[in-house]
Amino acid sequence: MTTPKLVEHFFRHEYGRLVAVLSRRVGAQYIEVIEDAVQSAVMTALESWTIAGLPDNPSAWLFRVAHNNLMGELRQRTRRRRILEENAKEDIDTPENGPGVFLAGEVRDNLLQMLFVCCDEAIPVESQLVFALKTLCGFDIREIALRLFTSEANVYKRLGRARSRLRELPPRLGELTGKQCSARLPAVNKILYLLFTEGYLSSDAEMAIRRELCDEAIRLAAILAAHPVGQAPETFALLALMHLHAARMTARLNRSGGLLLLEEQDRELWDRQQIQIGLEWLAKSAQGDAFSRYHAEAGIAAEHCLAPSFQETRWDKVVECYSLLERIAPSAIHKLNRAVAVGEWQGPAAGLAVLKGFEPPTGLARSYLWAAVLADLHRRCGNTQTAKRYRDVAFKSAPTPAVKELLQRRLRTGSPG
């Protein structure tokens, strides 16, 4: 791995952790100063590591530089001695003093704590998601826009709203009550869901799957599920969904790193142990009366994992789960997915009937997903010209080469959906 790639790797892995820990130490009201300090540390790493090579502990190196950048900036900007005094004992000048604790222990709690902080009820939900994905998960603006089916301009606006709110009413990371955490749990779960989703089907042009994002989402969800505030059926169902999807990760790529369709995957490569873990979490999530979107999606994933083959999938059960999903979490993308499942169960004409007269929101209408599904259903119905029109749109709007190659294989062959 080249030095620039390695720096990017550490940026992805450590950015949110550094922001979370430093926010706890000086307060979330300094979030923009903290982000600048962390970004500066990454740029310094790129310059220094290219010349001198990697330090013994790259993560500790980044933390030390970001911490010192932050302290220097606060001295210049605020001259608030109280803040400096509180952090003086934590000044870090050598790799042996402190970073080991940061890496081994406190980050496990601080990153989740910061997720709860940024899910302040006074911040619009859309802005909560944007801020968390950008600041804590290391997503870029383009990736966020793709995941939330919105424009990059809207992402910038939402990010600004979230930062403004944190400047106005900055909670110190440890002052949230149990009641506040419980109220914010659904938003935290949604952020972890989007983090996993970006890993499972990446918008990165060079990586079809980003396993490290999936692993991080599972790790954080597991910590959340072990904490009293996160011990809820919704969290358990989310963990089930993640494990059931992750179990099929290896089989989703061909030898050249391209994506494989579900029907193309070698099911012998599926991780049966991880499937079992997912099913255990799904069973645990069934305790009580709560039923969330993650229950429905985990149910769909379980049907795929337990099916002996693509043809033997219980598509009627998959459609039933999608119908439940639409009722509890209405969404155009859920309707689209139900149409796909109906097309497998009752034929492509029935799938098209699900979408008849439906006008998707602008974000989805411009996405490759909408065009690809309609192209596939029309192709299988024999509507050649209509299929071609949607197919061309799907190819043009595919976000990555891996997705475009998958669409070309699916939409230009005669294989069923």
PLY file of the C-alpha trace (Angstrom):
ply
format ascii 1.0
element vertex 417
property float x
property float y
property float z
element edge 416
property int vertex1
property int vertex2
end_header
0.00 0.00 0.00
1.48 3.39 -1.01
1.96 6.09 1.63
-0.89 8.30 0.30
-3.23 5.29 0.32
-2.12 4.41 3.83
-2.77 7.97 5.00
-6.25 7.77 3.47
-6.76 4.45 5.26
-5.88 6.02 8.61
-8.02 9.03 7.80
-11.00 6.74 7.29
-10.30 4.76 10.44
-9.10 7.41 12.86
-10.82 10.64 11.84
-14.05 10.07 13.74
-12.25 8.59 16.72
-9.96 11.59 17.00
-12.87 14.02 16.68
-14.82 12.12 19.35
-12.01 12.02 21.89
-10.96 15.62 21.38
-14.58 16.79 21.56
-14.93 15.12 24.91
-11.81 16.84 26.19
-12.54 20.42 25.13
-16.28 20.45 24.35
-18.37 20.00 21.23
-18.70 23.77 20.81
-15.21 23.70 19.31
-16.16 21.10 16.70
-14.90 23.08 13.70
-11.57 23.83 15.39
-11.30 20.13 16.26
-12.00 19.07 12.67
-9.39 21.52 11.39
-6.84 20.13 13.85
-7.52 16.55 12.78
-7.43 17.37 9.08
-4.17 19.24 9.58
-2.72 16.19 11.34
-3.64 14.00 8.37
-2.02 16.42 5.92
1.09 16.56 8.11
1.14 12.76 8.12
1.03 12.68 4.33
4.05 14.99 4.11
6.04 13.45 6.97
5.39 9.77 6.30
6.23 10.13 2.61
9.71 11.38 3.54
10.51 9.65 6.83
8.38 6.51 6.55
5.75 5.23 8.94
6.14 5.80 12.68
5.99 2.81 15.00
2.46 3.70 16.08
0.73 5.67 13.28
-2.53 6.06 15.21
-0.74 7.47 18.26
1.27 9.78 15.99
-1.91 11.18 14.44
-3.52 11.65 17.84
-0.50 13.47 19.27
-0.26 15.85 16.31
-4.02 16.54 16.22
-4.07 17.12 19.99
-1.15 19.57 19.85
-2.69 21.34 16.84
-5.90 21.78 18.78
-4.21 23.07 21.92
-2.18 25.56 19.90
-5.26 26.85 18.11
-7.24 27.20 21.33
-4.39 29.17 22.91
-4.44 31.57 19.97
-8.21 31.83 19.59
-9.67 31.71 23.05
-6.98 32.18 25.70
-9.32 30.37 28.03
-7.01 29.16 30.74
-9.62 26.88 32.25
-9.72 24.73 29.15
-5.95 24.61 28.93
-5.62 23.74 32.60
-8.13 20.92 32.29
-6.16 19.46 29.41
-2.62 20.25 30.56
-2.25 16.91 32.28
-3.27 15.25 29.04
-0.70 16.98 26.81
1.01 14.32 24.79
4.52 14.77 23.52
5.71 11.18 23.20
4.09 8.00 21.87
4.62 6.36 25.24
2.45 8.84 27.13
-1.27 8.32 26.68
-2.20 7.25 23.15
-2.22 3.58 24.12
-5.11 4.26 26.47
-6.85 6.26 23.78
-6.58 3.44 21.28
-7.34 0.56 23.60
-10.13 1.85 25.75
-11.78 5.25 25.75
-12.49 5.42 22.02
-14.98 2.58 22.39
-17.24 4.82 24.43
-16.31 8.24 23.06
-17.24 7.55 19.45
-20.67 6.29 20.45
-21.07 9.16 22.91
-20.30 11.62 20.13
-22.89 9.93 17.92
-25.48 10.54 20.63
-24.35 14.15 20.98
-24.71 14.91 17.28
-28.22 13.41 17.34
-29.49 16.37 19.37
-33.25 16.65 18.87
-32.84 20.34 18.00
-30.82 19.37 14.92
-32.99 18.27 11.95
-32.70 14.55 11.33
-31.17 15.08 7.89
-28.50 17.32 9.39
-27.78 14.79 12.15
-27.07 12.14 9.54
-24.89 14.41 7.40
-22.84 15.62 10.35
-22.27 12.13 11.74
-21.36 10.62 8.38
-19.00 13.48 7.52
-17.38 14.17 10.88
-17.44 10.82 12.65
-17.45 8.30 9.81
-15.11 10.05 7.36
-17.53 10.14 4.41
-17.01 12.78 1.75
-19.78 15.04 0.50
-20.35 13.03 -2.69
-20.77 9.77 -0.78
-23.29 11.35 1.59
-25.29 12.84 -1.29
-25.51 9.43 -2.96
-26.58 7.66 0.24
-29.25 10.22 1.14
-30.50 10.74 -2.44
-29.88 14.48 -2.34
-27.58 17.06 -3.89
-24.12 17.98 -2.68
-25.36 21.54 -2.11
-28.01 20.24 0.29
-25.40 18.19 2.11
-23.31 21.32 2.73
-26.39 23.19 4.01
-27.31 20.38 6.39
-23.76 20.14 7.64
-23.76 23.85 8.41
-27.01 23.59 10.37
-25.64 20.81 12.56
-22.41 22.65 13.30
-24.30 25.83 14.16
-26.45 23.95 16.65
-23.44 22.42 18.37
-21.87 25.85 18.67
-25.01 27.25 20.28
-25.81 24.50 22.76
-22.75 22.33 23.13
-23.28 19.38 25.48
-20.19 18.03 27.12
-19.82 14.37 26.19
-20.78 12.66 29.46
-23.63 14.96 30.43
-26.38 13.29 28.40
-29.05 11.67 30.53
-30.37 8.16 30.03
-33.65 9.64 28.82
-31.85 11.73 26.19
-29.86 8.73 25.01
-33.00 6.61 24.70
-34.69 9.32 22.64
-31.67 9.54 20.34
-31.13 5.80 19.94
-33.13 5.49 16.67
-31.01 8.21 15.07
-27.77 6.55 16.20
-28.96 3.23 14.81
-29.72 4.87 11.48
-26.20 6.32 11.28
-24.69 2.89 11.97
-27.00 1.42 9.33
-25.79 3.93 6.72
-22.17 3.33 7.73
-22.64 -0.39 7.12
-24.51 0.23 3.86
-21.68 2.33 2.43
-19.30 -0.50 3.22
-21.55 -3.18 1.77
-22.08 -1.35 -1.53
-19.48 1.38 -1.73
-19.75 4.59 -3.71
-15.95 4.60 -3.92
-14.79 4.32 -7.53
-11.94 1.94 -6.66
-13.59 -0.34 -4.09
-16.90 -2.10 -4.67
-16.93 -3.21 -1.02
-15.29 -1.47 1.92
-15.11 -4.20 4.51
-13.52 -1.96 7.13
-16.65 0.21 7.23
-18.84 -2.86 7.71
-16.57 -4.12 10.46
-16.63 -0.73 12.19
-20.42 -0.54 12.00
-20.74 -4.03 13.48
-18.22 -3.20 16.21
-20.06 -0.04 17.23
-23.47 -1.72 17.06
-22.18 -4.54 19.28
-20.89 -2.02 21.85
-24.25 -0.26 21.71
-26.17 -3.52 22.15
-24.06 -4.35 25.23
-24.82 -0.99 26.86
-28.07 -0.57 28.85
-29.21 2.36 26.70
-28.81 0.32 23.51
-30.32 -2.94 24.69
-33.44 -2.62 22.56
-35.05 -4.88 19.94
-34.27 -2.31 17.24
-30.53 -2.49 17.96
-30.59 -6.29 18.12
-32.38 -6.43 14.75
-29.83 -4.02 13.25
-26.99 -6.29 14.41
-28.80 -9.28 12.93
-29.11 -7.49 9.59
-25.42 -6.55 9.58
-24.22 -10.07 10.37
-26.52 -11.69 7.80
-25.28 -9.34 5.09
-21.64 -9.57 6.15
-21.83 -13.37 5.99
-22.19 -13.11 2.19
-19.45 -10.49 1.75
-16.72 -12.72 0.31
-19.05 -14.27 -2.26
-20.15 -10.87 -3.56
-16.87 -10.22 -5.39
-15.33 -12.00 -8.36
-11.60 -12.56 -8.74
-11.05 -9.13 -10.26
-12.93 -7.37 -7.45
-16.16 -6.82 -9.39
-19.60 -7.26 -7.91
-21.57 -10.46 -8.41
-25.34 -10.73 -8.62
-27.07 -12.73 -5.90
-27.83 -15.53 -8.34
-24.16 -15.65 -9.40
-22.73 -16.06 -5.92
-21.14 -19.29 -4.72
-23.16 -20.07 -1.62
-20.45 -22.37 -0.36
-18.45 -19.21 0.35
-21.09 -17.81 2.66
-19.96 -17.72 6.29
-22.33 -20.14 8.03
-21.05 -19.22 11.48
-21.80 -15.55 10.91
-25.23 -16.44 9.52
-25.90 -18.28 12.77
-24.82 -15.24 14.78
-27.20 -13.11 12.72
-30.07 -15.52 13.31
-29.37 -15.48 17.05
-29.55 -11.69 17.13
-32.73 -11.85 15.05
-34.30 -14.23 17.57
-33.26 -11.92 20.41
-34.82 -8.96 18.61
-38.17 -10.77 18.53
-38.61 -10.45 22.30
-41.40 -8.00 23.05
-43.81 -6.20 20.73
-41.39 -3.80 19.01
-41.02 -4.15 15.25
-38.72 -1.83 13.30
-37.49 -1.48 9.76
-34.41 -3.45 10.81
-36.60 -6.40 11.79
-38.14 -6.43 8.32
-34.81 -6.03 6.53
-33.16 -8.70 8.69
-36.07 -10.99 7.84
-35.38 -10.44 4.13
-31.68 -11.09 4.62
-32.46 -14.27 6.56
-34.64 -15.57 3.74
-31.76 -15.12 1.30
-29.23 -16.71 3.65
-31.41 -19.75 4.34
-32.52 -20.38 0.74
-30.79 -23.44 -0.81
-30.52 -21.57 -4.11
-31.66 -18.36 -5.79
-34.52 -20.19 -7.51
-35.65 -21.76 -4.23
-35.86 -18.46 -2.36
-39.22 -18.00 -0.65
-40.05 -14.87 -2.61
-43.55 -14.70 -1.14
-41.96 -14.28 2.31
-39.56 -11.67 0.96
-42.51 -9.73 -0.50
-44.31 -10.00 2.83
-41.30 -8.49 4.61
-41.10 -5.66 2.10
-44.80 -4.94 2.58
-44.24 -4.70 6.33
-41.25 -2.48 5.70
-43.31 -0.10 3.57
-45.96 0.15 6.27
-43.61 0.95 9.17
-41.06 3.01 7.21
-42.70 4.33 4.02
-40.07 4.91 1.37
-39.88 4.94 -2.40
-36.82 2.70 -2.30
-38.78 0.11 -0.30
-41.54 0.14 -2.89
-38.93 -0.31 -5.60
-37.41 -3.29 -3.80
-40.86 -4.82 -3.30
-41.43 -4.54 -7.04
-38.22 -6.50 -7.64
-39.30 -9.23 -5.22
-42.81 -9.40 -6.71
-41.17 -9.71 -10.13
-39.25 -12.78 -8.95
-42.32 -14.30 -7.28
-45.14 -13.58 -9.75
-43.33 -12.43 -12.86
-42.05 -9.11 -14.28
-45.50 -7.82 -15.27
-46.61 -8.10 -11.65
-43.48 -6.25 -10.61
-44.26 -3.41 -13.02
-47.81 -3.28 -11.68
-46.43 -2.40 -8.23
-44.84 0.74 -9.72
-47.67 1.68 -12.06
-48.62 5.34 -11.60
-45.98 5.88 -8.92
-43.84 9.01 -9.19
-40.56 8.59 -7.33
-38.96 11.53 -5.51
-36.40 13.48 -7.52
-33.39 11.96 -5.75
-34.45 8.40 -6.51
-35.68 9.22 -10.01
-32.18 10.42 -10.88
-30.55 7.38 -9.29
-29.36 4.37 -11.24
-31.51 2.16 -8.98
-34.85 3.36 -10.33
-33.78 3.13 -13.97
-32.11 -0.26 -13.50
-35.18 -1.91 -11.95
-37.50 -0.57 -14.64
-35.04 -1.59 -17.36
-34.87 -5.12 -16.00
-38.63 -5.57 -15.56
-39.43 -4.13 -19.01
-36.70 -6.27 -20.59
-38.17 -9.41 -19.10
-41.65 -8.36 -20.29
-40.33 -7.98 -23.83
-40.74 -4.18 -23.91
-37.47 -3.74 -25.77
-37.51 -0.02 -26.52
-38.69 1.02 -23.07
-36.10 -1.27 -21.49
-33.35 0.27 -23.61
-34.33 3.79 -22.61
-34.16 2.98 -18.90
-31.03 0.90 -19.38
-29.17 3.82 -20.96
-30.13 6.03 -18.01
-28.98 3.38 -15.54
-25.60 3.00 -17.23
-25.11 6.77 -17.38
-25.97 7.34 -13.71
-24.09 4.35 -12.24
-21.93 5.81 -9.44
-18.93 3.49 -9.82
-17.34 1.27 -12.49
-18.18 -1.84 -10.42
-21.87 -0.97 -10.32
-21.90 -0.12 -14.03
-20.27 -3.46 -14.91
-22.84 -5.31 -12.80
-25.70 -3.46 -14.52
-24.29 -4.22 -17.94
-24.12 -7.90 -17.11
-27.62 -8.00 -15.70
-29.43 -5.84 -18.22
-27.78 -7.11 -21.40
-28.32 -10.80 -20.75
-31.39 -12.91 -20.85
-31.02 -14.20 -17.30
-34.03 -13.66 -15.05
-33.95 -10.82 -12.46
0 1
1 2
2 3
3 4
4 5
5 6
6 7
7 8
8 9
9 10
10 11
11 12
12 13
13 14
14 15
15 16
16 17
17 18
18 19
19 20
20 21
21 22
22 23
23 24
24 25
25 26
26 27
27 28
28 29
29 30
30 31
31 32
32 33
33 34
34 35
35 36
36 37
37 38
38 39
39 40
40 41
41 42
42 43
43 44
44 45
45 46
46 47
47 48
48 49
49 50
50 51
51 52
52 53
53 54
54 55
55 56
56 57
57 58
58 59
59 60
60 61
61 62
62 63
63 64
64 65
65 66
66 67
67 68
68 69
69 70
70 71
71 72
72 73
73 74
74 75
75 76
76 77
77 78
78 79
79 80
80 81
81 82
82 83
83 84
84 85
85 86
86 87
87 88
88 89
89 90
90 91
91 92
92 93
93 94
94 95
95 96
96 97
97 98
98 99
99 100
100 101
101 102
102 103
103 104
104 105
105 106
106 107
107 108
108 109
109 110
110 111
111 112
112 113
113 114
114 115
115 116
116 117
117 118
118 119
119 120
120 121
121 122
122 123
123 124
124 125
125 126
126 127
127 128
128 129
129 130
130 131
131 132
132 133
133 134
134 135
135 136
136 137
137 138
138 139
139 140
140 141
141 142
142 143
143 144
144 145
145 146
146 147
147 148
148 149
149 150
150 151
151 152
152 153
153 154
154 155
155 156
156 157
157 158
158 159
159 160
160 161
161 162
162 163
163 164
164 165
165 166
166 167
167 168
168 169
169 170
170 171
171 172
172 173
173 174
174 175
175 176
176 177
177 178
178 179
179 180
180 181
181 182
182 183
183 184
184 185
185 186
186 187
187 188
188 189
189 190
190 191
191 192
192 193
193 194
194 195
195 196
196 197
197 198
198 199
199 200
200 201
201 202
202 203
203 204
204 205
205 206
206 207
207 208
208 209
209 210
210 211
211 212
212 213
213 214
214 215
215 216
216 217
217 218
218 219
219 220
220 221
221 222
222 223
223 224
224 225
225 226
226 227
227 228
228 229
229 230
230 231
231 232
232 233
233 234
234 235
235 236
236 237
237 238
238 239
239 240
240 241
241 242
242 243
243 244
244 245
245 246
246 247
247 248
248 249
249 250
250 251
251 252
252 253
253 254
254 255
255 256
256 257
257 258
258 259
259 260
260 261
261 262
262 263
263 264
264 265
265 266
266 267
267 268
268 269
269 270
270 271
271 272
272 273
273 274
274 275
275 276
276 277
277 278
278 279
279 280
280 281
281 282
282 283
283 284
284 285
285 286
286 287
287 288
288 289
289 290
290 291
291 292
292 293
293 294
294 295
295 296
296 297
297 298
298 299
299 300
300 301
301 302
302 303
303 304
304 305
305 306
306 307
307 308
308 309
309 310
310 311
311 312
312 313
313 314
314 315
315 316
316 317
317 318
318 319
319 320
320 321
321 322
322 323
323 324
324 325
325 326
326 327
327 328
328 329
329 330
330 331
331 332
332 333
333 334
334 335
335 336
336 337
337 338
338 339
339 340
340 341
341 342
342 343
343 344
344 345
345 346
346 347
347 348
348 349
349 350
350 351
351 352
352 353
353 354
354 355
355 356
356 357
357 358
358 359
359 360
360 361
361 362
362 363
363 364
364 365
365 366
366 367
367 368
368 369
369 370
370 371
371 372
372 373
373 374
374 375
375 376
376 377
377 378
378 379
379 380
380 381
381 382
382 383
383 384
384 385
385 386
386 387
387 388
388 389
389 390
390 391
391 392
392 393
393 394
394 395
395 396
396 397
397 398
398 399
399 400
400 401
401 402
402 403
403 404
404 405
405 406
406 407
407 408
408 409
409 410
410 411
411 412
412 413
413 414
414 415
415 416
